[in-house]
Amino acid sequence: MQGQSGDTAEISGFILTRQQFDTPDGISFQFWLKAGDNALPVTVAGQEGVFFVLEEDVPRIESLLASQLNNPSSSSPGWRLQSLPLKDLQQRPVYGLYSNSLTTYRQLTDLLQTYAIPMIEEDIRPVDRFLMERFIQDSARVRVSGPSVKLQPAEIEPRLTMLSVDIETTMRADRIFSIGLYSDQLRKVLIVGDGQNEPWLEYVNDERALLQAFIREVERCDPDIFIGWNVVGFDFRVLQERARRLQVQLNLGRDGSRIQAIESASGKWFCRIAGRVVLDGIDTLKGATWQFESFSLEYVSNQMLDRGKLLGHQMDEGLNRGEEIQQVYRENPRRLAEYNLEDCKLVWDIFEHAQLLHYLVERSRLTGLPLDKVGGSAASFDNQYLPRLHRKGYVAPVYASGESQMGAPGGYVMDSRPGLYHQVLVLDFKSLYPSIIRTFMVDPYALAEGTGTECDPEALVPGFNHAIFSRKEAILPGIIERLWQARDRAKTEKNAPLSQAIKIIMNSFYGVLGSDVCRFFDQRLSGSITLRGHEILTRTKAKIEEEFGYKVIYGDTDSVFVWLGDDYPVDKAPHEGRKLEQFLNQWWQDEVQQRFGLTCHLELEYETHYRRFLMPTMRHSEKGTKKRYAGIRHFADGSEELIFKGLESVRSDWTPLARRVQRELYRLIFSDSPYAAYLKQIVRQLKAGELNDELVYRKRLRRPLDEYSKNRPPHVQAAQKAQDRFAKEGKNRPFSAGMYIEYLITVNGPEPLLFASSPIDYQHYLDRQLTPVADSILMFLDDSFEALYAPQIDLF
């Protein structure tokens, strides 16, 4: 979008992509905006990059740059130092160091780093700073008047289009067989070979023609977003490599430019396409806090959609994926095309089911993060915090330069009281750490103002680790208040993606302040959050026991578990939970006002009523566990749900049999039903070989197989046996980090499921799987698993 002399144009759109590049007139920024149903580029030219340096270092920097960077043939050195009305959080004046090109910007940062001269905010890309300082988050209003282009914040609801992409290749990915494409407007597979074309299936002569057909389809449907499964690290990486080898220009950008699939120094792949975004399903799900035992497409689709791939599940999990694809391609290419298309549809349906695009749009609107940004909690914090800090006359500190010689422990976890209980209530502080920040003015700027100037003690709020905060000058509490109000509205409107995005953003703030790789790290800040949390939990426990006489049997970070007594009526427990909630909220309101003169934003909620509850002991100990418990959750309508936290039934490193037995045994005991006959039946079936399918262990290699030298746990031994067997068969099957190994324990040790031939060691499963899960609850009934199954041993 460019204006002619005298012309004025204005348009608003959602920012799809942002790029920066050098021109003879300085740095240019290019933004692709989605405005209505159209996408258009906006270019802002003649910009500078800037970061900050301490005034005390300026003479040294000037001398260094004059000798190292000045170009005698140029009338301009390409950089300039300028005094600014800004200082760092230690009250030291700073200068801006400006550059008129990205090349010079990199030279400046490299040179100052080489000479160990502190730099401030040098890691922020100029294009990101341009948007951030204008408070532009996800959308912009663009006004073009002649050569002048101005961007301002805007709020729009974008209509974004997606295209799901998946490729099928040889085992070594040195040849692409087919490319699947799926959207709400397109259902197509392009495949190399001879066959009869169908509306959804197009045959092409060779791989080069395949790539060219793919480019044409992308141009025709013109998607804003590509989605897929490992789509950046595999599909687009391979597409780029094959296009290079075949001398095909993979021009998928909206301006006709080629894609750039790039591997970072950390080994992570990312993809740049002008005007289009590439979203990986795995990264997006993880960012939205979805959790699965495995993030294979087969596993996730079965869990979320109750359906999986068209070909065998081993194609994702096992050892013969590439061989099976090659065989199907040779024998029945149409079947491979069906499989290819179904993979595309699975990814599409996962995005729709989990509302992932909606989540990412909301996240972008709240934080300014690009749609394809993976992680980004520190960048999210920067986008919201730094512009407001600058307007207060400060810049950020040098990375991780805050106080670090103090104790700032994590969340408080109480010692538990092990036992088998009736009527346990869980009271939970809603977003405890954000509410502590909001209540007690925990904030880098407020810390600088509170400790760096002469302040009236009445204007200060004491923190922990010698922190003192200004009660009037704070930025972060205001940011949290806006997010909190937005989340309340999202809940009222039943906007689950927005509510989840806000929750993740707010909870990330503590991590930013408490991580020694973040710019605002300071243990006075993190300690004033976590240690305040310790105080809140311990005082809440004491107040409950003092005022009501109930026992608090456990507490973890933001929750307390209150035992009402085994004889307490089931139907009255929820009322008592609400009574505790109301009393404690009022008490904290009064306490914070009286002690600090502050408005309390702590909010305790009655969350859960357990009709039966087990707090187990640590193995081989009488001490109670932490973060491990189970119970029968009782709902207001009389329905119930069996809940496990941290126990074997929810851990993938235990066998399916152990997990099933634990769930059923706990259900029987929680329901006061007989259990001995059930356990004896399980032992009989196990010994008779009727449960062999449930004895498979499944564990993941944390590193390549050949890097395990000394300690070789069972799954590594099983993987080694499988690799040796493949080698004998003349097959090269490397076992890489991240691969899952399925194996059995036999009388000859662990053996891979694929090649297991020795008799199963049933005693191992009795001793190492069933006994621990059963005894964790039987001990509270003065019983044991061994006492139940030992008399049966002679029968076999």
N, C-alpha and C positions, 0 to 999 in steps of 0.2 A: 504494500500500500504506500504509494508515494504521491505527493501533491505537486501540481504545477504552480508556477509563480502566480500568486494572486488567488489561487484556488483554496477552498477550505472544505475539508471532509472530516466526518466523525463516524466512528463505528465502535461497538463494544463486542468483545468476544472472550471465550475461554482460552487460556494459554495452553496449547498442546506441547510445543517444544520451544526451547530457547537455545541460541547459539551465539558464540562470540568469535570474531575473527579480525585480523589486522587489515587495514587499508592504508593508502598513502595519506589519508586525512585523519588517521587515528584509529581507535578501536570502534568497530561496528557491532551492534547487537541485532540479531534477527529473531523475531518472535512469530510463530505461526499461531493464528487465532482461529477458533471455530466460532463463527458468527452465523447463527441460524443454521442453515444446511450447507453453508459454504465455509471453506477454509482459505485464509489469505495470509500472506507474509507482511510483516511490518518491520522496517529496518530503521534503526536509530543510529546515525553516524556521528563521527567526530567526538567520541567519548574517551575518557581517561580511566586508567586503573589507579586505585589508591589503597595504601595501607598506612599504618602509623608507626612512628618511632619516638623514642624519648628525646626531649629537648637536650638533655645532657649528652646524648650521643651524636647530635647533629654535626659538630665540628669534625669529628672523626669520620662520619659518613660522607660529608662533603669532600674531604680530602681523599677518601678511598674511591669514591665514584669519579672524581675528577681525573684520577690517575688510571683507573681501570676501565671506565665505561665511555668517557667522552670520545666522540668521533670527530677528528680534526676536519674531515671533509664535509661535515654537516653543520649547518648554522644553528641547529638546536641539539642539545645533548640527549633529548628524548626523555628527560626526567626533570623534576623540579621538587624542591622542598618548600613547604609553606607552613608558617606558623598558624595555629588554629586555636580557637577558644575552647579547647578540650584538655582534659587531663586523665590520667589513669586512676584506678581505684585507690592508689596510694598517694593521690594528690600531686602527682608529678606531671608537669606540662608536656604536651606531645606536639609533634609536627606531622603533617601529612606528607608522604612521599608519593608523588604522582608520576605516572608514566603514560606516554602516548601510544604505546603498543604493547601487545601481550608478550612479545619477544623481550622487550625491555623489562617488563614486569617480572618475568621469570629470571632474567639476568640479575635484577636487583635482589630478589629474594635469595637466589643462590649465593650471591656475593656476600650479603649480610650474614647468611647462615654460616658460610665458610669462616668468617671472621667473628663468629659468636656475638653478633650485635643483636640485641632483642628486637623482635618485630611484633606488631600487634595487629590482629585480624588480617594477616597476610594470606591466610588460607581461603578467604572468601572470594569467590570468582567475581570479577567485575560485573558480569551480567546479572548475577544473583544479587549483588549489592545494589545495582540499579533498581531492581524491583523492590527489594527489601526496604530501602530508604524512602520509597514512595508508598509504603504500606500496601503494595499490590500483592495479593495472595494468588488466587486462582484465575481471576479475570481482570481485564483492563479495558478502559475506555480510551480510545486513541483519537487524538485530534491532530490533523495534518493541515498546516497552513503554509503554503509555499514549501520551502525547504525545512520548515520547523515541524518536528514530530514530538508530541507530548503524550505521555501515558499517565493515567490516573486510575485509582481503584474503581472497580465496578462489581456489581452483583448480578449474575445471570444464571439461568438454569441451562446448561449446555445439552444439546442433543448429539451425543457421541455415538459413532458407529464402530462396531468391532468386527474383526475377521479372525476366526480360529484357524491356525496353520499347523500342520504336522507333516513331517517327511519320513519316508521309509528308505533305508539305505542298506548297503552291505555291512558285514560285521565291522569292517575297518572304516566305514563311512567314506570310502573312496569312490562311491558311485551312488547316485540317487535313483531309486526305482520309481517313486511316486511322490506327489505332493497333494495333500488333502486340504480342502478349503471349506469352511462352514460358517454361515452367519444366518440371520433371520431372512436374508434375501438371496443367499447363495448356498448351494449344496453340490460340491463338485470335487472330483479326483482327477488329476492329470497323471498319466502313467505311461512309461516307456514300453512299447510293445505293439503287437498287431492284434486287433480285435475290433468288434463292432461298437462304435460309439453309442452312448446312451445319453439321455438328458443330463445325468449326473456324472458321467464317465467319459473322458476324452483320452484316446490313445495318441501318442506322438512317436516320431521315428527314433529319436535318440535323446540323450541327456541334455544336449545343447538346446534342442527344441523344447524340452521340458521346462528349462529355465525361462526361455523366451515366452512360452505360454503362460507361465506363472506371472511374469511381468505384465503381460496383457490383461490377465484377470485382475491383478491389483489395480491397474490403471482404470479398468472398467468399473469395479465396485468402489474404489476410492475410499478405503477405510481410514478412520482416524486412529484406530488402535489395532495392533496385532496381539493376539493372545495365544498361548500354547503351554506345553509342559516341558520345562527346561528348554524353552524356545530360544533363549538368547545363547546359552552355553552350548547348545547342540544344533538346533534347526537352522538358525540364522548364521551361526559360525560355519556350518557345513555348506550352506547355500553360498556364502561368500567365497569359501575356499574353492568349491567346484566351479563357480562362475569365473574365478581368477584363472583356474587351470584351463577352462574351456574358452577363455577370452570372450566372455559374455559380460557386457556392462549391466550389472544388477542395479539398474536405476529405479529404485522404489521410492525415492524422495518425491515430494509433491512439486519440487522445483526441477525434477529430472536428475537429481544427484544420486550417487551411489550410496548404498548402505555402508556403515562402518561398524563392524562387529570387532570390539577391541577387548583384549585381556588386560586387566589391571595388574599391578605389581603383586597383589595378594592372590592372584589366580582367578578372580571373579570376572566374568564376562559382562559387558554391557553393549548396547546397540544404539547407534544414532541414525535416525532417518528423518530428514527434513520434513516437518509437518505431520509426522506420524509417531506414535508411541508404541513400544513393545513391552508387554506385560507378561512376566513369567508366573504361571499359576502357583508354583511351589512357593516362591518368594512372597507373592501377594497373600496367600493363605497364612503363611507364617507371620507376616507383618500385621495381619488382622487377628492374630493370637489364636488361630486354629491349631489344634494339636492332634497328631495321629501317630500311631506306632511306626508307620512307614508313610512316606510321602510319594510312593509310587502311584502312578495314575490308576492302576488296577485297585490298589487298596483304598485310596481316597474316594474313588467313584463308587465302590461298593459300600463304603461307610455312609456317604452322603446321598447317593442316588439309588442304592440297592440294585445296581447293575454294574458290570465291568466290561472288560475288553471282549471282542468277539472271538479272538484266538485265546489259547490257553493262558492262564494267569502266570505260568512259568516264564512267559515272554518278558515280563517285567521283573520277576523276582529271581528266576533261576539262572541256569548256566548256559542255556541253549537258545537264547533269544535271537541272536543273529542268524544262526543256522536255520531256525524255523521260518524266519522271514524270507531268507533266500530260497528255501525249499518251496514255500507257498508261492513265491513270485514265479519260480520256474514252472510249477505244476498247475497253478490256478491263479493267474494274476488278478482276475476279477474279485476273488475272495480277499486278496491282499488289499485291493482298493476299498472293499467294504470295511475291512478292519481299519484302514487308514482314515476313512471318513468317520467311522464311529469314534475313533480317538479324538478327532476334532470336535465331534458333538459332545463327548464326555467333558472335555475342557469347557466348552461353551456352557453346558448345563451346570457345571460346578460354579462357574462365575455367576450365573443367574441365580442358582440356589442360595449361594452365600452372599449375594448382592455385593460382590467384590468391587465392581466398577463404581457403584454408588458409594461404597466405603471410601475408595480412593479419591473420588471427587470431593466428598465431604472433608477428608483429611487435607486435601490441597486448599480448600476454601478456608480452613481453620489455621493452617500453618504456612502456606506458601510453598510447600514441597511439590516438586514435579510429580506427575502421576507415577512415573517409573522409578522414583527414588526408593531404594531398598534401605530399610532401617530409618536413619535420619533423625533420631531423637535430638541429637546435638544441633543439627541444622534447623530443626523445627524450633528449638529454643532460641537459637540465634535470630531467626527471622522475626520472631515476636518480640524479643527482648532488646536486641542491639539498637534498632532505630529509636526506641524509647529511651534507652540509656544515653545515646548520643544527644538527644534533645534535652537531657538533663546536664549536659556538659562533660560527660565522661566517655571514655572508650573502654573496651574490655581489657582484662589483664592479659599479660603474656601467658601462653598456655600453661595450665597447672602450676601457676606461680603462687597460689594461695598457701595458707598455713596448712602444713601436713604432718606436724610432729605431735598431733594430739589424737586421742582416741575418738573414733566415730564408728561405733559398732553398728551392725545391721539391725533388723527388726527384732524386737524382744520376743523370745519364746519361753514361756514359763515352764518350769518343771511340772510334769503332769502327775496326776494321782491315778495310777492304774486301777482298773476295776471294771466290772460289768454292772451297768447302772440302768435304772428306770428314770424317765422324765429329766432329760437334760436339755437346756435351752442354750442357743448360741446368739449372743449379742455382738453386732459387728459395727465398727465405726466406718461410716461411709467415706470412702476416699480419704483415709486418715492423713497421709503425708501431705496431699494438697490442702487439706483443711488446717493442718498445723502451719503450713506456709502462710495461708490466708489469715489465720488468727493471730499468729505471733510475729508477723512482719518479717519472716525469714526471706532475705533478699540481698543480693550482692551490693546493689546501690545503697540500700538502707544500712547495710553493714559499714560501707565506706563513710556514709554520712554520720552514722552513730559513733564510730571510733575515730574518725579523722578530723573532727571539728569539735569545738567547745559547744556542748549542748546542755540545755537544762535537763537535769536527771528526770524530770517529769515527762520529758519528750522522748524518753528512751525506753526500749523493751529489752530486758535481759534475755540472752540466749544461753547456750552451753559452750564449753571450751573457750570461755572469756569473750564470747560474742556479745556485742551490744548493737541493737538495731534502732534506727530512727522510726518512731511510730507515725510520723507525718510524711516521710520521704521513702516511698517503696514503690516498686514497679511490678514485681512478680505477683503480689496478692491481687492487684487489679486485673492482671491477665487471667489468673485463676478464677476470679469472680465472674468475668465475662464467659469463660468456658463453662463454669458451673451452671450459670443461668441458661446457657445454650443447651446443656445436657438435660436439664429439667424440662425445657421445652421439647426436646427430642423425645424424651420419655412420654410426655403428655401426648405428643403426636404419633407415638409408636414408630418413630424413625430409628430402627435398631442400628443401621450402619452409622448414622451420625452419633448416636449415643456411644457406640463402641469406639469410634474414632476419638471422641472427646475423652473417654476414660483412658485410652492408651496414651494420649498426649499429656493429660494431667499427671498420670502416674510416672511418666518418663522424666518429669522435672527433677525429682529427687536423684535419679540416676545421673543426670547431667551435672548436678551440683556435687555428687558424691564420687564421681569417677575421675581418677587421676590422669585420664587422657582427654578430659574436657577442659575448655578454657576457663570456666568458672569454678573449677575444683578448689574447695577450701573446706577443711574439716571443721571450721567454725560454723559453716553453713550446714554441711551434712550432719554434724553432731547436734546442731540445734533442731534438726528434724527427728533423727532417730532417738536421741536421748529424751527428747520431749515425748516421743511415742512410748518409750519405756515408762516414763513417769505417768503418763495418762493410763496405761494399762494396769500398772501396779496400784495406782490410787483407785481406779475403777473396781478392781478386785477387792481391795480393802473396804471400800464403801459398801459394796454388795454384802460382804460377809458381816460387816458391822451393823448395817441398817436392817437387813432382812434375815440374817442368820443362815443363808444358803452357802454352800461350799462352791468355790470356783475351782474346778478340777483341772482346767487347762486354759492357756491363753497363747495366741500366736499373732504377733505383729499388730493386728487391728481387731482381734476377736477375743471374747471371753466365753468359756463354756461353764454354764451354771447348773449345778445339780440341785433340783428342787427337793429330792428325797424320793425313795422308792415307793412310798405310799401316797405320793401326791396324785390327786385325781387327774386322769388324762385330759378330760374335757375342760379343766380349769387352767391347764398349763399355758395355753396361748394368751389368756387374759393376764396371767402373771407376767408373761413376757412383755406385753404392752405396758403394763404397770411399771416394770423395771426400766423400760425404755424412756417413758415419760419422766420418771423420777430422776434418772441419771442425767438426762439432757438438761433438765432444769438446774440440777446441782452443778453441772459443769458451767452453765451460763453464769450462775451466781459466783462460782469459784473464780473464773477467769476475770469477771468484772471486778471482784473485790481485790484480787491479788495484783492484777495488771492494769485495770481500768480499760480493758479491751472488750470488744464484742466477740463472743465465742461463736465460731463457725463449726465446731465439732458437732457431729450428728451421729448419735448411736441409734442403731435400728435393731429391733427384735427380728431375727432372720429365720431361725430354724427351731423346730421342736422335735427332738428325738425321743420317741417312746421307749426305745431301748438303745443303749450306747455302750460301746466297748472302747476303753483306752488300754491297749496292750502294754506289756512290758518289753523292754529291749531283750533281745535273745541272750539267754544265759545270764540274766540279771533280774533283779527285782525292781529296778528303776523303771519309771514310765517312759514311753517313747515320746518323740516329738514329731509332729507332722504325719502321724500315722494313727488312724482310728476308723471305726465303722459304726453304723447305727441304722435303726429304722426311723426314717423321717416321717412324721405324722402331719398330715395336712388338715386344714379346717373342714374340708368336706368328708373327712374320714378315710380318705385314701392314704396309702403309704408307699414308700420307696426305700429300697435297700441302698445305702450309701457306703462307699469305700473311699478312703483317702490314704494314698501312699502304701497300701497293703498289697499283698501278692496278687490279688485278683485284678488289679489295675496295672500291673507291671508286666511288660512284654517279655522280660527275661525269665519268667516262670512258665512252666508248661501249661497248656490248656487244661490238663487234668487238675493240676493244683489250683488253678484259678476257678474252675467249675466247682470243685469240692469245697473250697473256702466259701464261695457264695452260697451254696446250698446248706452247708453246715451252719453258717451264721444265721441263715434264714430260719432254720429249724430251731436253733437255740433262742433266737430273738422272739420266736413265736411260742416258746415253751413247749415245743414238740419233741418227741423221742428222737434221738439221733444215733444211738448205738447201732441199730440194725442197718441204717444207711451206710455208716462207715465200714461195717463188716462186709456188706455187699460190695463196696468199692474195692476192698482188699481182695475178695474172691475173684472179681472180674479182672483186676489187674494181674493177679497170678495166672489166671486162665488165658491171658493174652487178648482179652476182649476190648482192652482200652489202648491198644498200641498206637492208634492214630492220634491219641491225646498226649503222647509222651515226647513229642518233638520239641526240642529247644530251638529257639530262633534268636540269634544274636548277630550283631553287626561288627564287622572289622573296623577298628578305629584308625588303622593305618595299613599300608600294603603288607601282604603276607610275609614277604621276605624281610621286613623290618622288625618282626617279632623274633628276637634272638634268645633271650633268657627265659622270661616268664611266658609260657605258651598255654593259655587257658584252654578249656575243652573245645570251644568253637574254633580256635586257631588250629588245634590238632586235627579237628575234623576237616577244616579247609585244606590243610596240608595233605591229608590222605586223599581228598578229592583231586587236588592238583596233581599228585603223583599218579593217580589212576588215569587221569586225562593224558598225562605225558606218555604213559605206556601205550595208550591208544593212538598216539601221534597227534593229539589235539593240543593246541596252545590256548590255555584258559587261565589268564592271569587273574588273581584275586585281588581286587583293588580296594582301597579304603572306601567305606560306606556300603560295601556289599553285605547283604544278610546271608548268614549261614544257617541252614537247618540241619540238625543232627540228633542222634540218639545216643544214650549212654548204654553200652553193651558190656558184656563180661570181658571184652578186650579193649575197653576204653571208649572214648567218643568216636563215632563213625558218621560220615555224612549221610543224610537220608537217602540221597541218590544212589549210594553204593553200600548201604548197611547190609551186612550179611551175618554177623555174629549174633548169638542169642542176646536178648535185651536183659540188662541187669535190673531186675525188678526190685531187688533189695535197695538199690540206690534210690529208686523213686519213692519207696516207702520211707527211707531215712532222710532224704534230702528235699523231698517235695511235699509229701503228705503229712509227715510228722510235724514240721514247723508250722504249716498253716492250720492244722487241727489243734495243736497244743497252745497256740496263741490265745484261744478262747476256752479250751477245755480246762486249763489250769485254774480258771476262776470258778469252775464247778467241781474242783478237787478230783479231776479225772485226767486221763492222758490217752493219747492215741495208741501208744504201745500197749497199755493195759487192755485195750479193746481188740487189737489185732494179734498180739503175741500168742494167745491160745490157738489161733488158727494156723500158725506156721507149720505145725506137725502134719496138717492135712494135705500139704503139697509136697 
